[in-house]
Amino acid sequence: MKILVTGGAGFIGSAVVRQAIAAGHSVVNLDALTYSACLENVASVADSPNYAFVQADLRDRAALDKVFAEHTPEAVMHLAAESHVDRSIDGPGDFIETNILGTYNLLEATRSFWVAKDKPESFRFHHISTDEVFGSLGPTGQFTETTPYDPRSPYSASKASSDHLVRAWHHTYGLPIVLTNCSNNYGPYHFPEKLIPVIILNALAGKPLPIYGDGSNIRDWLYVEDHADALLTVLAKGRNGECYNIGGENEKTNLELVKTLCAVLDDKRSKNEGSYADQITFVADRPGHDARYAIDPTRMQTELGWRPSVTVEEGLEKTVDWYLNNADWWQPLLGRAGVGERLGTKA
């Protein structure tokens, strides 16, 4: 299958590209190469005859039409998005333009191409979204595919909007789609502004390990390579028009997560004195910080036979190993705009 992957130089997108190539698919990687993108993420497959890269922006409809005409994909996996909640608080405009208007442009370019090809039933537009569109949970319960949307940040609101557009293009125009909502991802090639790489790199540098509020916010953690496997499974087996929630079944408070990371680091690269946990610092909470996310992955398990392959403890150990062994990847990124700064305080 020839797959057009948007955002394939990003964190999750690059994992999809690497796994798709390994599985024998042809991949066209479309990426605007914004601040969080790294072509090094796909260097391992860049020389494959089944791989092509196109630098293009979702806001440029003419460029999208050209990509479809030249590469004639059999499926689209749409991962390109502005995704950092803190940046969305400080500058929501980029999230509206990329996540909403960009998705609209991609849907229209896809629809035009699909119609010109006589509407093949096998074609799929796979939209990759987030559990944050569902809002915040209390101490019990889980998000299901029928949970009402209740986004709380500019980021999640923009992703919810894009989800609605995808469903509308399916119901109005008949475009074949599948839609997935995932829990928090982590793993190799995670851009160093998100919680887990921040904790690892700050720990190694002897800096404070910042935790918002009292650290009681709960997330369900999903190893990125498990997520990529799930996404390719949905593309191959998911029912047209259906949505699937993808979770890691690994709930932890932020404080528990950071303490687990510190214990792994203590074991793998111990300090001269004390524990990395001594560097934990509580900071002012993020505005509108959702209390808890948790995914019910029953549909993925019963309908598609997919489950995550690693526990969060196993995944965190693999992630720490990767960062310890790949300083040449993350060190240059520390100088990019906003990295290492506290963002999301303008509210």
N, C-alpha and C positions, 0 to 999 in steps of 0.2 A: 504494500500500500504506500502511496505517496502522500505524506502528511505535511501540511503547512502549519508550522508551530510559530505562533506569535510570542515574543518575549523569550525566545530560546537562548538568549545570553544571560538571562537572569537566574535566580536561585532554583526555583522549581522547574522553570522551562528548560534549563540546561540538563537537569536530571532526566526529563522526558526525552530530550534529544538524544542523550547518550544511550538510554535504554531502548529507544525506538531503533536506532542504528544497530545496536547489538542484536535486536530481534529480527533484523533483516528488512526493516522498512526503509524507504527513501524519505528524507527529511529536507524541507526547505525552511530554514531558520530566518524568520523576519524579526528584526529588532532595531529599535531606534538608537540603541547604545546611549541611553541616558546615564545618570550618575551611578546607578547601582548595577549596571550591566558590565560583564567582563567576558570577552571572547576567549580568555584563558579557560573559562568554565567548560568549553566544548573543544578545547585543543586536542583532546584524545581522539576525536572523531573527525577533525577538520579535513584530514586528507582522504577520508573515505569517498569512494565514487558515488555513494548514496547520499552525500551531504552537500547542501548548497546554502550559502549565506547571502541575505539581502538586507542592507541597511535601509530601512524605510520607517516612516512615522505613521501611526494609525490615523492621524489627523489629515493625512494627505491621500485623498480618495483616488486621485489619478495614479499615484504610486502603487496603491493596492490593486487597482484594475490591471496594471502592467504586470504585477507579480502573478496574478491568476492567469493572465494570457500566456505568459512565458513558461510557467511551471505546471499548469493544469493539475492541481492537487485533487486527490480523491477524498480528502477529509481535512478539516481545519481544527486545530486544537488552540483555543484562544486563552493564552496565559498572560499576555502583556497587560500590565496594569501598574499604576502607582499604588503602593501597598503599605507604606509606613504610616501608622495612625498618627504619630506625633507630627510628622510633616504635614498631614492633612489638616491638623488643627492650626498650624501656622500659615499654611498656604493652600486652601481648598481648591483654588482655581485649576491647578494642574490635574487634580483628581477628577474634576468635572469634565475637563477637556479630553483627557486620555481615557478614563474609565467609562464615561457615558458617550460622548461624541465619537471617540475612537471606536467604541464597540458598534455604534450606529453605522459608521463608515464601513467597518469590516463586514457587518451583516448585509449591507447593501451591495458591496462588492461581491460577497459570496453569493447572494441571491441572483445577481445579474449573471455571474458565471454559471451557476447551477441551472438557471433557466436556459441559457444558451446551449448547455449540454443536454437539453431535453429532460431535465429534472430526474437524474438517476436516483433510484430508491436507495441505493447502497451508500450514497453520499451522507456524510455527517458533519455537522458543525458542533463541536464539543466546547462548551463554555465552562471554564474553570473558575469557581467562585469560592467563597469563604463562609464559615459558620457565623461570622460576625454580623451578617445580615439579619440573623434571628434575634439579636439583642442580647440581653443578659438573663441568665438563669439564677434562681435561688439555690438553696443548698441541695435540692433534690431535682430529679427530672433530667431529660436529655432532649436535644434537638432532633426532630424527625423530619422527613421530607415534607410533612404537612404543617410544620410549625409556622405560625404567622410571622411575617417579616416585621422587625422592629429595630432598625438600625439606629445607632446612637452617636456615631462620629461621622465627619465628612467622608472618610474613607469607606466605612461600611454603607453609608447612604449611596455613595456612587456605585459601589458594587451591587447593591440591591437594585438600583436603577438599571444597571446593565443586565442583570438577571431577568428583569421584567421585559426588557427589550427583546432578549433572546426568545422568551416564551411567546411574546406577541408576534414575532416574525414566523414562529412555527404555526401558531393558530391562525394567523391572518393569511400568510403566504404559502404555508405548507412546507417551509424549509425544514429539512430533517435535522433535528437537534438532540443532543443529550446535554444535561447540565449536572455539575457536581459541586458540592459544598464541602470543604475540608476543614479539619481542625488545624491548630498551630503546627507548622512544619519546622524541622530543625535538621541539621546534618552538614555534610561537606559543602563548601562554596556558599555558605550563608553570609550575606553582606554584613560587614561589621558595624551595623547600627542597631541590629535586633538583639534581644535580650541574651540569648545563649552565647553568641560570639562576643558580645560586649563583656560578659562575665569572664569568659576564658581569657580574652586578651588583656582586660584590666587586671585580672589576677596575676598573670605572668609579668605585667609591667609594675606590679606593686601598687596599683591605684585602688581607690575605693570601688567596691562592688555595689552599684546603686540598685536599690529595690524600691519601687513605688509604694507609698503608703505604708501599711504594716505587713505587706507581703502575702496577704490572705487571698488575693485574687487567684482563681483556679482556671487552668487551661488543660485541654486534652492534647497531648503531644504526639505528633505523627512524624516518623522518620521519613525524610524527603524521598529516599529511594523506594520505600514502601508506597509512598503517595504516587510516584511516577508509575510504578507497577499497576496500582489501582486505576489510574487514569487510562492507561493503555488497555486495561481489561474492560473498562466502561466503553471505550471507543469501539472495541471489537465485539462486545457482547450486549451492551446496553440497548434497551428498547427505545425506539424512536419516540421522542417527545417526553421521555422519562427523566426524572432527577434522582440522584444518588448522593447520600451523605457518606463521606469518607472520614473515619476517625481512627485514632491510634489506640483507643481503649487504655489510655495512660493519663489519668487525671492527677495533677499535682498542683499545690499552691506554688506561687512564685518563690516563696521562701524555701519550701521543700526542694524545688528544682535547683535553686542556687546552692543549697547545702550539699545536694547530691553531686553537683559539678565540682564543688570544692573538695569533696572527698575523693573523687576520681583524680583530680589534679594533685592532691596530697600523695596519692599512691604512685602516680606516674612521674611527677616532677616536684618532689617535696621541697619546701622552703627550709632555710637554715634553722629557723625557729618558728614554732607555732603552726597554725593551719591557715590556708587561704580564707577560711570562713571568718577569720579575725578581721578581714578587710570589708565585711558586709556593712553597708551604710544605708539607712532608710532615708528616702528623700520625699519631697512633696509629691502627692499623688497626681497622676494624669487627670486632666479635666474629663468628667464623664466616663471614668474607667469602669468597664463592665466587670461585674463581680465574678461570673463563672460561665464558662463554655463547656459543653459536653455533648458529644455526638452519639446518637444511636445508629450503629452501622448494620443493623439487621438486614436491610434490603441488599446491601453489598454482599453479605455473607450467604443469605438464603437464595438470592436470585442469581448472583454472579460467582459465588464460591470463593470470594476474596476475603482474606484476613491479613492483618499486619504480621510481618515476619519477626520483628524484634520488640522486646520490651523497652520502656524508656531508659532503664538502667543500661541495657546493652547498647542502645542507640547513642546514649550520651558518652559512653566509653569510646565507641567508634568515632564519635564527633571530636572528642578531645584529642584522640590519637591523630586525627586528620589535621587539626590546627597545629598541633605540636610539630608535625612533619611537613607543614606547608607554609612556613613563614614567608617564602618568596611569593606566595599568592596574596596573603592578606596585608603584608607590610605596605605595599604601594597604595592600597586602598585607604589607609588611615589618613591620607592627605586630601581625600575628596571632600567636597563641600558638605558641611554639617556633621561629618563623622567625628565622634568624640565629644560633641556638644549636646547639651540638654535641650531638646526640642519639645514642641507641643505645650508651651507655657503661655502663649499669647491670649488664650481664652480667659 
